Amino acid sequence: MATWTLHAAYDPDEKIWYTIDCDVPGLVTEGETLEQLRERAAAVLPELLVDNASEIPPERRDAPHSLRLVAFHESTMPIAA
């Protein structure tokens, strides 16, 4: 099984999660929620693996595949002392 990793971050101004790095060539997407981001990434992953097969090691091309989502979120909020 090939596990692919997508790193995502949250843009609080745009209120959107987006891809900051992924080991699947060409996988760039966004979503209002992490679930939406994950679903969109999973939907395009099979096609991208075919389209970019020449850039992917042969042992990672064949199914089954899994997607690991690593999300970064940072926030600052005022606290009354």
ABEGO torsion letter per residue (X at the ends): XBBBBBBBBBBAAAGBBBBABBABBGBBBBBABAAAAAAAAAAAAAAAAAAAAAABBAAAABOBBBBBBBBBBBBBBBBBX
